Each structure stands twice: as C-alpha cells, then as structure tokens.
Amino acid sequence: MTLEKRRQAIVTERNRLKALTSELPIRLLSIIGRAVDPLDVWLLHLQAKDEKIILSGFARSLEDVLKLAKDFEKTEMLGPVDVVDAGPYVQQLDLFQFSMNVFMDSTDHGRKHS
C-alpha cells in the first residue's frame, strides 16, 4: 500500500468515526425515543439517509400512528412527516403495520425534502 493510499484510508476512517460520534445521531435517537410510546408503537426499522429518516413498525391503532407523526412534527429537529403506509397487520388484525418518512428540519436552510 502506497503512502498516499494509507493517508486516504486514515482520513476516511477518521471521517467515519467522526460521523458516528457526532452529536447528530445521538440527538436524533433521543428525539425519536421520546416521541415513541413503547406501549403503543414498536419500531422495527430506522434508517437515516441525508435529510430523510425512514421508519417502520407496528402500532396498536391507526390513531397511534398519526399521533406519532404529529409528535415528530412538533420536535425541534424534525420537520414534515409522510406516512407512506398504514393498515391492519395481516397476521394479527389488532395491530397496525406502518411506514413513514420523517424529514430533517434544517434551522439554517428551512425545511428540506428528499
């Protein structure tokens, strides 16, 4: 491995570690954790990419899904929410399966949508 490739690998690794330990992921998980009522909503999937967070899971009712979306919109860091899908879970009809996109709210540039 050449010296330049080593240097690039070190810079890449340092940037990756910096991103993992930045304040943003910790704040984001904290906000999501406060908005989700574990008695009513269970998250199965969470993915953050650019300015969009993709969430999916189960809820006790459609009202719980809509309440979660409203709670996300009330936070300081999150903006508009797009409930992509919500409906009865086929294998257990007393549960609702849902997926939603939550957009990050940038205080510097207003709301951004992907």
Backbone as XML, in Angstrom:
<?xml version="1.0"?>
<chain id="A" units="angstrom">
  <residue number="1" name="MET">
    <atom name="N" x="0.855" y="-1.174" z="0.000"/>
    <atom name="CA" x="0.000" y="0.000" z="0.000"/>
    <atom name="C" x="0.901" y="1.237" z="0.000"/>
  </residue>
  <residue number="2" name="THR">
    <atom name="N" x="0.587" y="2.151" z="-0.901"/>
    <atom name="CA" x="1.406" y="3.355" z="-1.002"/>
    <atom name="C" x="1.087" y="4.303" z="0.154"/>
  </residue>
  <residue number="3" name="LEU">
    <atom name="N" x="1.961" y="5.228" z="0.364"/>
    <atom name="CA" x="1.793" y="6.204" z="1.429"/>
    <atom name="C" x="0.527" y="7.032" z="1.226"/>
  </residue>
  <residue number="4" name="GLU">
    <atom name="N" x="0.253" y="7.422" z="-0.019"/>
    <atom name="CA" x="-0.938" y="8.218" z="-0.311"/>
    <atom name="C" x="-2.215" y="7.418" z="-0.026"/>
  </residue>
  <residue number="5" name="LYS">
    <atom name="N" x="-2.246" y="6.146" z="-0.393"/>
    <atom name="CA" x="-3.423" y="5.304" z="-0.121"/>
    <atom name="C" x="-3.616" y="5.120" z="1.379"/>
  </residue>
  <residue number="6" name="ARG">
    <atom name="N" x="-2.542" y="4.976" z="2.118"/>
    <atom name="CA" x="-2.635" y="4.860" z="3.577"/>
    <atom name="C" x="-3.224" y="6.137" z="4.174"/>
  </residue>
  <residue number="7" name="ARG">
    <atom name="N" x="-2.711" y="7.268" z="3.681"/>
    <atom name="CA" x="-3.196" y="8.547" z="4.183"/>
    <atom name="C" x="-4.684" y="8.696" z="3.895"/>
  </residue>
  <residue number="8" name="GLN">
    <atom name="N" x="-5.121" y="8.338" z="2.690"/>
    <atom name="CA" x="-6.534" y="8.414" z="2.332"/>
    <atom name="C" x="-7.376" y="7.475" z="3.201"/>
  </residue>
  <residue number="9" name="ALA">
    <atom name="N" x="-6.865" y="6.291" z="3.464"/>
    <atom name="CA" x="-7.579" y="5.330" z="4.315"/>
    <atom name="C" x="-7.723" y="5.871" z="5.732"/>
  </residue>
  <residue number="10" name="ILE">
    <atom name="N" x="-6.689" y="6.501" z="6.244"/>
    <atom name="CA" x="-6.744" y="7.074" z="7.594"/>
    <atom name="C" x="-7.752" y="8.216" z="7.641"/>
  </residue>
  <residue number="11" name="VAL">
    <atom name="N" x="-7.728" y="9.080" z="6.637"/>
    <atom name="CA" x="-8.674" y="10.202" z="6.582"/>
    <atom name="C" x="-10.105" y="9.672" z="6.485"/>
  </residue>
  <residue number="12" name="THR">
    <atom name="N" x="-10.330" y="8.681" z="5.656"/>
    <atom name="CA" x="-11.657" y="8.093" z="5.507"/>
    <atom name="C" x="-12.135" y="7.497" z="6.824"/>
  </residue>
  <residue number="13" name="GLU">
    <atom name="N" x="-11.282" y="6.760" z="7.496"/>
    <atom name="CA" x="-11.643" y="6.150" z="8.780"/>
    <atom name="C" x="-11.913" y="7.223" z="9.831"/>
  </residue>
  <residue number="14" name="ARG">
    <atom name="N" x="-11.108" y="8.260" z="9.856"/>
    <atom name="CA" x="-11.311" y="9.351" z="10.819"/>
    <atom name="C" x="-12.655" y="10.040" z="10.564"/>
  </residue>
  <residue number="15" name="ASN">
    <atom name="N" x="-12.992" y="10.269" z="9.313"/>
    <atom name="CA" x="-14.277" y="10.888" z="8.982"/>
    <atom name="C" x="-15.445" y="9.989" z="9.374"/>
  </residue>
  <residue number="16" name="ARG">
    <atom name="N" x="-15.292" y="8.707" z="9.151"/>
    <atom name="CA" x="-16.349" y="7.746" z="9.532"/>
    <atom name="C" x="-16.555" y="7.754" z="11.042"/>
  </residue>
  <residue number="17" name="LEU">
    <atom name="N" x="-15.460" y="7.727" z="11.798"/>
    <atom name="CA" x="-15.564" y="7.761" z="13.259"/>
    <atom name="C" x="-16.153" y="9.081" z="13.746"/>
  </residue>
  <residue number="18" name="LYS">
    <atom name="N" x="-15.776" y="10.154" z="13.113"/>
    <atom name="CA" x="-16.302" y="11.468" z="13.477"/>
    <atom name="C" x="-17.816" y="11.516" z="13.265"/>
  </residue>
  <residue number="19" name="ALA">
    <atom name="N" x="-18.270" y="10.957" z="12.144"/>
    <atom name="CA" x="-19.707" y="10.925" z="11.854"/>
    <atom name="C" x="-20.462" y="10.071" z="12.866"/>
  </residue>
  <residue number="20" name="LEU">
    <atom name="N" x="-19.877" y="8.962" z="13.257"/>
    <atom name="CA" x="-20.528" y="8.070" z="14.221"/>
    <atom name="C" x="-20.603" y="8.667" z="15.611"/>
  </residue>
  <residue number="21" name="THR">
    <atom name="N" x="-19.620" y="9.469" z="15.957"/>
    <atom name="CA" x="-19.580" y="10.023" z="17.305"/>
    <atom name="C" x="-20.064" y="11.463" z="17.366"/>
  </residue>
  <residue number="22" name="SER">
    <atom name="N" x="-20.566" y="11.993" z="16.249"/>
    <atom name="CA" x="-21.070" y="13.361" z="16.270"/>
    <atom name="C" x="-22.330" y="13.426" z="17.117"/>
  </residue>
  <residue number="23" name="GLU">
    <atom name="N" x="-22.730" y="14.605" z="17.410"/>
    <atom name="CA" x="-23.898" y="14.824" z="18.251"/>
    <atom name="C" x="-25.203" y="14.482" z="17.527"/>
  </residue>
  <residue number="24" name="LEU">
    <atom name="N" x="-25.236" y="14.607" z="16.209"/>
    <atom name="CA" x="-26.471" y="14.417" z="15.454"/>
    <atom name="C" x="-27.122" y="13.045" z="15.658"/>
  </residue>
  <residue number="25" name="PRO">
    <atom name="N" x="-26.418" y="11.919" z="15.476"/>
    <atom name="CA" x="-27.101" y="10.627" z="15.664"/>
    <atom name="C" x="-27.629" y="10.443" z="17.083"/>
  </residue>
  <residue number="26" name="ILE">
    <atom name="N" x="-26.891" y="10.930" z="18.059"/>
    <atom name="CA" x="-27.317" y="10.789" z="19.450"/>
    <atom name="C" x="-28.569" y="11.617" z="19.709"/>
  </residue>
  <residue number="27" name="ARG">
    <atom name="N" x="-28.581" y="12.859" z="19.224"/>
    <atom name="CA" x="-29.765" y="13.709" z="19.392"/>
    <atom name="C" x="-30.960" y="13.136" z="18.658"/>
  </residue>
  <residue number="28" name="LEU">
    <atom name="N" x="-30.725" y="12.631" z="17.453"/>
    <atom name="CA" x="-31.799" y="12.057" z="16.660"/>
    <atom name="C" x="-32.441" y="10.868" z="17.370"/>
  </residue>
  <residue number="29" name="LEU">
    <atom name="N" x="-31.633" y="9.963" z="17.878"/>
    <atom name="CA" x="-32.172" y="8.804" z="18.598"/>
    <atom name="C" x="-32.883" y="9.230" z="19.880"/>
  </residue>
  <residue number="30" name="SER">
    <atom name="N" x="-32.376" y="10.238" z="20.535"/>
    <atom name="CA" x="-33.015" y="10.741" z="21.745"/>
    <atom name="C" x="-34.399" y="11.311" z="21.437"/>
  </residue>
  <residue number="31" name="ILE">
    <atom name="N" x="-34.503" y="12.086" z="20.372"/>
    <atom name="CA" x="-35.790" y="12.664" z="19.976"/>
    <atom name="C" x="-36.783" y="11.569" z="19.597"/>
  </residue>
  <residue number="32" name="ILE">
    <atom name="N" x="-36.330" y="10.609" z="18.822"/>
    <atom name="CA" x="-37.207" y="9.505" z="18.421"/>
    <atom name="C" x="-37.640" y="8.704" z="19.640"/>
  </residue>
  <residue number="33" name="GLY">
    <atom name="N" x="-36.699" y="8.462" z="20.542"/>
    <atom name="CA" x="-37.015" y="7.716" z="21.763"/>
    <atom name="C" x="-38.061" y="8.406" z="22.627"/>
  </residue>
  <residue number="34" name="ARG">
    <atom name="N" x="-38.033" y="9.734" z="22.680"/>
    <atom name="CA" x="-39.029" y="10.483" z="23.462"/>
    <atom name="C" x="-40.389" y="10.505" z="22.771"/>
  </residue>
  <residue number="35" name="ALA">
    <atom name="N" x="-40.412" y="10.474" z="21.447"/>
    <atom name="CA" x="-41.674" y="10.565" z="20.709"/>
    <atom name="C" x="-42.418" y="9.230" z="20.671"/>
  </residue>
  <residue number="36" name="VAL">
    <atom name="N" x="-41.690" y="8.137" z="20.732"/>
    <atom name="CA" x="-42.306" y="6.809" z="20.609"/>
    <atom name="C" x="-42.779" y="6.333" z="21.978"/>
  </residue>
  <residue number="37" name="ASP">
    <atom name="N" x="-44.073" y="6.070" z="22.090"/>
    <atom name="CA" x="-44.628" y="5.496" z="23.315"/>
    <atom name="C" x="-44.538" y="3.976" z="23.192"/>
  </residue>
  <residue number="38" name="PRO">
    <atom name="N" x="-43.669" y="3.331" z="23.997"/>
    <atom name="CA" x="-43.445" y="1.887" z="23.846"/>
    <atom name="C" x="-44.665" y="1.022" z="24.159"/>
  </residue>
  <residue number="39" name="LEU">
    <atom name="N" x="-45.693" y="1.609" z="24.753"/>
    <atom name="CA" x="-46.917" y="0.854" z="24.996"/>
    <atom name="C" x="-47.827" y="0.842" z="23.776"/>
  </residue>
  <residue number="40" name="ASP">
    <atom name="N" x="-47.597" y="1.776" z="22.840"/>
    <atom name="CA" x="-48.482" y="1.911" z="21.685"/>
    <atom name="C" x="-47.808" y="1.702" z="20.336"/>
  </residue>
  <residue number="41" name="VAL">
    <atom name="N" x="-46.483" y="1.932" z="20.259"/>
    <atom name="CA" x="-45.767" y="1.882" z="18.985"/>
    <atom name="C" x="-44.454" y="1.129" z="19.163"/>
  </residue>
  <residue number="42" name="TRP">
    <atom name="N" x="-44.145" y="0.265" z="18.188"/>
    <atom name="CA" x="-42.889" y="-0.502" z="18.212"/>
    <atom name="C" x="-42.194" y="-0.332" z="16.878"/>
  </residue>
  <residue number="43" name="LEU">
    <atom name="N" x="-40.989" y="0.198" z="16.923"/>
    <atom name="CA" x="-40.223" y="0.403" z="15.688"/>
    <atom name="C" x="-39.448" y="-0.857" z="15.346"/>
  </residue>
  <residue number="44" name="LEU">
    <atom name="N" x="-39.494" y="-1.237" z="14.084"/>
    <atom name="CA" x="-38.733" y="-2.389" z="13.606"/>
    <atom name="C" x="-37.559" y="-1.967" z="12.738"/>
  </residue>
  <residue number="45" name="HIS">
    <atom name="N" x="-37.694" y="-0.805" z="12.097"/>
    <atom name="CA" x="-36.673" y="-0.362" z="11.153"/>
    <atom name="C" x="-36.515" y="1.149" z="11.265"/>
  </residue>
  <residue number="46" name="LEU">
    <atom name="N" x="-35.268" y="1.580" z="11.317"/>
    <atom name="CA" x="-34.957" y="3.013" z="11.327"/>
    <atom name="C" x="-33.732" y="3.205" z="10.461"/>
  </residue>
  <residue number="47" name="GLN">
    <atom name="N" x="-33.846" y="4.060" z="9.468"/>
    <atom name="CA" x="-32.718" y="4.342" z="8.583"/>
    <atom name="C" x="-32.685" y="5.838" z="8.320"/>
  </residue>
  <residue number="48" name="ALA">
    <atom name="N" x="-31.538" y="6.445" z="8.566"/>
    <atom name="CA" x="-31.365" y="7.868" z="8.290"/>
    <atom name="C" x="-30.446" y="8.015" z="7.095"/>
  </residue>
  <residue number="49" name="LYS">
    <atom name="N" x="-30.931" y="8.758" z="6.113"/>
    <atom name="CA" x="-30.130" y="8.982" z="4.911"/>
    <atom name="C" x="-30.336" y="10.420" z="4.471"/>
  </residue>
  <residue number="50" name="ASP">
    <atom name="N" x="-29.250" y="11.157" z="4.402"/>
    <atom name="CA" x="-29.290" y="12.564" z="4.033"/>
    <atom name="C" x="-30.258" y="13.303" z="4.958"/>
  </residue>
  <residue number="51" name="GLU">
    <atom name="N" x="-31.302" y="13.863" z="4.408"/>
    <atom name="CA" x="-32.252" y="14.653" z="5.195"/>
    <atom name="C" x="-33.527" y="13.877" z="5.529"/>
  </residue>
  <residue number="52" name="LYS">
    <atom name="N" x="-33.534" y="12.566" z="5.292"/>
    <atom name="CA" x="-34.745" y="11.771" z="5.473"/>
    <atom name="C" x="-34.480" y="10.603" z="6.415"/>
  </residue>
  <residue number="53" name="ILE">
    <atom name="N" x="-35.454" y="10.340" z="7.287"/>
    <atom name="CA" x="-35.423" y="9.185" z="8.184"/>
    <atom name="C" x="-36.580" y="8.283" z="7.781"/>
  </residue>
  <residue number="54" name="ILE">
    <atom name="N" x="-36.286" y="7.019" z="7.544"/>
    <atom name="CA" x="-37.302" y="6.054" z="7.154"/>
    <atom name="C" x="-37.573" y="5.168" z="8.369"/>
  </residue>
  <residue number="55" name="LEU">
    <atom name="N" x="-38.826" y="5.125" z="8.791"/>
    <atom name="CA" x="-39.229" y="4.341" z="9.957"/>
    <atom name="C" x="-40.319" y="3.363" z="9.558"/>
  </residue>
  <residue number="56" name="SER">
    <atom name="N" x="-40.296" y="2.192" z="10.178"/>
    <atom name="CA" x="-41.415" y="1.267" z="10.016"/>
    <atom name="C" x="-41.569" y="0.467" z="11.296"/>
  </residue>
  <residue number="57" name="GLY">
    <atom name="N" x="-42.779" y="-0.021" z="11.499"/>
    <atom name="CA" x="-43.038" y="-0.791" z="12.706"/>
    <atom name="C" x="-44.502" y="-1.129" z="12.841"/>
  </residue>
  <residue number="58" name="PHE">
    <atom name="N" x="-44.906" y="-1.329" z="14.090"/>
    <atom name="CA" x="-46.282" y="-1.692" z="14.419"/>
    <atom name="C" x="-46.834" y="-0.713" z="15.446"/>
  </residue>
  <residue number="59" name="ALA">
    <atom name="N" x="-48.146" y="-0.555" z="15.428"/>
    <atom name="CA" x="-48.826" y="0.284" z="16.411"/>
    <atom name="C" x="-50.120" y="-0.404" z="16.808"/>
  </residue>
  <residue number="60" name="ARG">
    <atom name="N" x="-50.628" y="0.000" z="17.951"/>
    <atom name="CA" x="-51.879" y="-0.592" z="18.427"/>
    <atom name="C" x="-53.086" y="-0.100" z="17.639"/>
  </residue>
  <residue number="61" name="SER">
    <atom name="N" x="-52.973" y="1.090" z="17.053"/>
    <atom name="CA" x="-54.096" y="1.633" z="16.284"/>
    <atom name="C" x="-53.581" y="2.627" z="15.252"/>
  </residue>
  <residue number="62" name="LEU">
    <atom name="N" x="-54.430" y="2.960" z="14.319"/>
    <atom name="CA" x="-54.103" y="3.972" z="13.328"/>
    <atom name="C" x="-53.919" y="5.333" z="14.005"/>
  </residue>
  <residue number="63" name="GLU">
    <atom name="N" x="-54.700" y="5.588" z="15.040"/>
    <atom name="CA" x="-54.573" y="6.844" z="15.787"/>
    <atom name="C" x="-53.181" y="6.970" z="16.405"/>
  </residue>
  <residue number="64" name="ASP">
    <atom name="N" x="-52.601" y="5.864" z="16.861"/>
    <atom name="CA" x="-51.253" y="5.895" z="17.429"/>
    <atom name="C" x="-50.210" y="6.239" z="16.367"/>
  </residue>
  <residue number="65" name="VAL">
    <atom name="N" x="-50.415" y="5.764" z="15.148"/>
    <atom name="CA" x="-49.510" y="6.098" z="14.041"/>
    <atom name="C" x="-49.587" y="7.594" z="13.752"/>
  </residue>
  <residue number="66" name="LEU">
    <atom name="N" x="-50.805" y="8.122" z="13.670"/>
    <atom name="CA" x="-50.988" y="9.541" z="13.385"/>
    <atom name="C" x="-50.467" y="10.420" z="14.519"/>
  </residue>
  <residue number="67" name="LYS">
    <atom name="N" x="-50.641" y="9.972" z="15.760"/>
    <atom name="CA" x="-50.106" y="10.712" z="16.914"/>
    <atom name="C" x="-48.587" y="10.757" z="16.854"/>
  </residue>
  <residue number="68" name="LEU">
    <atom name="N" x="-47.963" y="9.646" z="16.500"/>
    <atom name="CA" x="-46.505" y="9.608" z="16.375"/>
    <atom name="C" x="-46.046" y="10.594" z="15.310"/>
  </residue>
  <residue number="69" name="ALA">
    <atom name="N" x="-46.718" y="10.617" z="14.179"/>
    <atom name="CA" x="-46.354" y="11.550" z="13.103"/>
    <atom name="C" x="-46.468" y="12.992" z="13.588"/>
  </residue>
  <residue number="70" name="LYS">
    <atom name="N" x="-47.537" y="13.326" z="14.300"/>
    <atom name="CA" x="-47.707" y="14.684" z="14.830"/>
    <atom name="C" x="-46.638" y="15.015" z="15.863"/>
  </residue>
  <residue number="71" name="ASP">
    <atom name="N" x="-46.301" y="14.044" z="16.703"/>
    <atom name="CA" x="-45.262" y="14.272" z="17.714"/>
    <atom name="C" x="-43.907" y="14.540" z="17.062"/>
  </residue>
  <residue number="72" name="PHE">
    <atom name="N" x="-43.603" y="13.836" z="15.983"/>
    <atom name="CA" x="-42.355" y="14.098" z="15.262"/>
    <atom name="C" x="-42.346" y="15.519" z="14.697"/>
  </residue>
  <residue number="73" name="GLU">
    <atom name="N" x="-43.474" y="15.949" z="14.162"/>
    <atom name="CA" x="-43.544" y="17.283" z="13.562"/>
    <atom name="C" x="-43.410" y="18.398" z="14.590"/>
  </residue>
  <residue number="74" name="LYS">
    <atom name="N" x="-43.685" y="18.096" z="15.859"/>
    <atom name="CA" x="-43.585" y="19.094" z="16.927"/>
    <atom name="C" x="-42.157" y="19.260" z="17.458"/>
  </residue>
  <residue number="75" name="THR">
    <atom name="N" x="-41.258" y="18.367" z="17.105"/>
    <atom name="CA" x="-39.904" y="18.420" z="17.660"/>
    <atom name="C" x="-39.088" y="19.517" z="17.002"/>
  </residue>
  <residue number="76" name="GLU">
    <atom name="N" x="-37.994" y="19.877" z="17.666"/>
    <atom name="CA" x="-37.134" y="20.942" z="17.162"/>
    <atom name="C" x="-36.311" y="20.521" z="15.961"/>
  </residue>
  <residue number="77" name="MET">
    <atom name="N" x="-36.013" y="19.257" z="15.808"/>
    <atom name="CA" x="-35.064" y="18.803" z="14.807"/>
    <atom name="C" x="-35.722" y="18.145" z="13.594"/>
  </residue>
  <residue number="78" name="LEU">
    <atom name="N" x="-36.965" y="17.726" z="13.761"/>
    <atom name="CA" x="-37.637" y="17.015" z="12.687"/>
    <atom name="C" x="-38.712" y="17.885" z="12.072"/>
  </residue>
  <residue number="79" name="GLY">
    <atom name="N" x="-38.927" y="17.692" z="10.794"/>
    <atom name="CA" x="-39.895" y="18.504" z="10.071"/>
    <atom name="C" x="-41.090" y="17.702" z="9.635"/>
  </residue>
  <residue number="80" name="PRO">
    <atom name="N" x="-41.486" y="17.851" z="8.398"/>
    <atom name="CA" x="-42.688" y="17.180" z="7.903"/>
    <atom name="C" x="-42.563" y="15.657" z="7.932"/>
  </residue>
  <residue number="81" name="VAL">
    <atom name="N" x="-43.706" y="15.025" z="8.093"/>
    <atom name="CA" x="-43.778" y="13.561" z="8.114"/>
    <atom name="C" x="-44.706" y="13.109" z="7.001"/>
  </residue>
  <residue number="82" name="ASP">
    <atom name="N" x="-44.283" y="12.083" z="6.289"/>
    <atom name="CA" x="-45.094" y="11.484" z="5.240"/>
    <atom name="C" x="-45.367" y="10.044" z="5.643"/>
  </residue>
  <residue number="83" name="VAL">
    <atom name="N" x="-46.620" y="9.750" z="6.046"/>
    <atom name="CA" x="-46.992" y="8.375" z="6.371"/>
    <atom name="C" x="-47.208" y="7.666" z="5.043"/>
  </residue>
  <residue number="84" name="VAL">
    <atom name="N" x="-46.289" y="6.757" z="4.720"/>
    <atom name="CA" x="-46.304" y="6.087" z="3.425"/>
    <atom name="C" x="-47.348" y="4.984" z="3.392"/>
  </residue>
  <residue number="85" name="ASP">
    <atom name="N" x="-47.449" y="4.241" z="4.473"/>
    <atom name="CA" x="-48.355" y="3.097" z="4.505"/>
    <atom name="C" x="-48.777" y="2.851" z="5.946"/>
  </residue>
  <residue number="86" name="ALA">
    <atom name="N" x="-50.036" y="2.576" z="6.159"/>
    <atom name="CA" x="-50.540" y="2.209" z="7.481"/>
    <atom name="C" x="-51.810" y="1.403" z="7.287"/>
  </residue>
  <residue number="87" name="GLY">
    <atom name="N" x="-51.826" y="0.238" z="7.886"/>
    <atom name="CA" x="-53.007" y="-0.599" z="7.765"/>
    <atom name="C" x="-52.925" y="-1.800" z="8.680"/>
  </residue>
  <residue number="88" name="PRO">
    <atom name="N" x="-54.022" y="-2.531" z="8.801"/>
    <atom name="CA" x="-54.031" y="-3.698" z="9.677"/>
    <atom name="C" x="-52.956" y="-4.714" z="9.272"/>
  </residue>
  <residue number="89" name="TYR">
    <atom name="N" x="-52.321" y="-5.280" z="10.264"/>
    <atom name="CA" x="-51.302" y="-6.308" z="10.048"/>
    <atom name="C" x="-52.019" y="-7.625" z="9.766"/>
  </residue>
  <residue number="90" name="VAL">
    <atom name="N" x="-51.737" y="-8.226" z="8.646"/>
    <atom name="CA" x="-52.468" y="-9.407" z="8.181"/>
    <atom name="C" x="-52.410" y="-10.557" z="9.190"/>
  </residue>
  <residue number="91" name="GLN">
    <atom name="N" x="-51.276" y="-10.756" z="9.821"/>
    <atom name="CA" x="-51.120" y="-11.894" z="10.732"/>
    <atom name="C" x="-51.711" y="-11.649" z="12.117"/>
  </residue>
  <residue number="92" name="GLN">
    <atom name="N" x="-51.988" y="-10.386" z="12.444"/>
    <atom name="CA" x="-52.590" y="-10.068" z="13.736"/>
    <atom name="C" x="-53.406" y="-8.790" z="13.556"/>
  </residue>
  <residue number="93" name="LEU">
    <atom name="N" x="-54.684" y="-8.944" z="13.324"/>
    <atom name="CA" x="-55.526" y="-7.831" z="12.898"/>
    <atom name="C" x="-55.712" y="-6.742" z="13.954"/>
  </residue>
  <residue number="94" name="ASP">
    <atom name="N" x="-55.344" y="-6.995" z="15.213"/>
    <atom name="CA" x="-55.469" y="-5.938" z="16.215"/>
    <atom name="C" x="-54.230" y="-5.041" z="16.247"/>
  </residue>
  <residue number="95" name="LEU">
    <atom name="N" x="-53.286" y="-5.244" z="15.314"/>
    <atom name="CA" x="-52.105" y="-4.391" z="15.177"/>
    <atom name="C" x="-52.124" y="-3.700" z="13.818"/>
  </residue>
  <residue number="96" name="PHE">
    <atom name="N" x="-51.521" y="-2.526" z="13.772"/>
    <atom name="CA" x="-51.376" y="-1.788" z="12.517"/>
    <atom name="C" x="-49.906" y="-1.734" z="12.146"/>
  </residue>
  <residue number="97" name="GLN">
    <atom name="N" x="-49.630" y="-2.092" z="10.915"/>
    <atom name="CA" x="-48.274" y="-2.009" z="10.380"/>
    <atom name="C" x="-48.162" y="-0.656" z="9.678"/>
  </residue>
  <residue number="98" name="PHE">
    <atom name="N" x="-47.008" y="0.020" z="9.840"/>
    <atom name="CA" x="-46.873" y="1.334" z="9.217"/>
    <atom name="C" x="-45.450" y="1.559" z="8.723"/>
  </residue>
  <residue number="99" name="SER">
    <atom name="N" x="-45.325" y="2.503" z="7.830"/>
    <atom name="CA" x="-44.016" y="3.026" z="7.433"/>
    <atom name="C" x="-44.193" y="4.512" z="7.178"/>
  </residue>
  <residue number="100" name="MET">
    <atom name="N" x="-43.168" y="5.271" z="7.506"/>
    <atom name="CA" x="-43.239" y="6.716" z="7.330"/>
    <atom name="C" x="-41.863" y="7.284" z="7.034"/>
  </residue>
  <residue number="101" name="ASN">
    <atom name="N" x="-41.871" y="8.407" z="6.353"/>
    <atom name="CA" x="-40.659" y="9.177" z="6.104"/>
    <atom name="C" x="-40.744" y="10.430" z="6.960"/>
  </residue>
  <residue number="102" name="VAL">
    <atom name="N" x="-39.694" y="10.666" z="7.719"/>
    <atom name="CA" x="-39.612" y="11.858" z="8.556"/>
    <atom name="C" x="-38.459" y="12.685" z="8.012"/>
  </residue>
  <residue number="103" name="PHE">
    <atom name="N" x="-38.726" y="13.934" z="7.706"/>
    <atom name="CA" x="-37.708" y="14.786" z="7.112"/>
    <atom name="C" x="-37.044" y="15.639" z="8.180"/>
  </residue>
  <residue number="104" name="MET">
    <atom name="N" x="-35.737" y="15.777" z="8.058"/>
    <atom name="CA" x="-34.977" y="16.583" z="8.999"/>
    <atom name="C" x="-35.322" y="18.049" z="8.761"/>
  </residue>
  <residue number="105" name="ASP">
    <atom name="N" x="-35.353" y="18.800" z="9.823"/>
    <atom name="CA" x="-35.629" y="20.228" z="9.752"/>
    <atom name="C" x="-34.314" y="20.955" z="9.958"/>
  </residue>
  <residue number="106" name="SER">
    <atom name="N" x="-33.839" y="21.617" z="8.923"/>
    <atom name="CA" x="-32.577" y="22.350" z="8.998"/>
    <atom name="C" x="-32.856" y="23.775" z="9.446"/>
  </residue>
  <residue number="107" name="THR">
    <atom name="N" x="-32.318" y="24.171" z="10.587"/>
    <atom name="CA" x="-32.555" y="25.523" z="11.098"/>
    <atom name="C" x="-31.843" y="26.568" z="10.253"/>
  </residue>
  <residue number="108" name="ASP">
    <atom name="N" x="-30.805" y="26.167" z="9.518"/>
    <atom name="CA" x="-30.064" y="27.117" z="8.694"/>
    <atom name="C" x="-30.737" y="27.375" z="7.348"/>
  </residue>
  <residue number="109" name="HIS">
    <atom name="N" x="-31.414" y="26.367" z="6.815"/>
    <atom name="CA" x="-31.925" y="26.478" z="5.445"/>
    <atom name="C" x="-33.426" y="26.215" z="5.351"/>
  </residue>
  <residue number="110" name="GLY">
    <atom name="N" x="-34.140" y="26.194" z="6.438"/>
    <atom name="CA" x="-35.555" y="25.885" z="6.393"/>
    <atom name="C" x="-35.756" y="24.394" z="6.201"/>
  </residue>
  <residue number="111" name="ARG">
    <atom name="N" x="-36.963" y="23.994" z="5.888"/>
    <atom name="CA" x="-37.255" y="22.567" z="5.715"/>
    <atom name="C" x="-36.775" y="22.087" z="4.377"/>
  </residue>
  <residue number="112" name="LYS">
    <atom name="N" x="-36.134" y="20.926" z="4.397"/>
    <atom name="CA" x="-35.659" y="20.305" z="3.165"/>
    <atom name="C" x="-36.392" y="19.001" z="2.966"/>
  </residue>
  <residue number="113" name="HIS">
    <atom name="N" x="-36.724" y="18.711" z="1.742"/>
    <atom name="CA" x="-37.393" y="17.444" z="1.407"/>
    <atom name="C" x="-36.514" y="16.678" z="0.442"/>
  </residue>
  <residue number="114" name="SER">
    <atom name="N" x="-36.512" y="15.341" z="0.608"/>
    <atom name="CA" x="-35.799" y="14.482" z="-0.348"/>
    <atom name="C" x="-36.727" y="14.104" z="-1.468"/>
  </residue>
</chain>
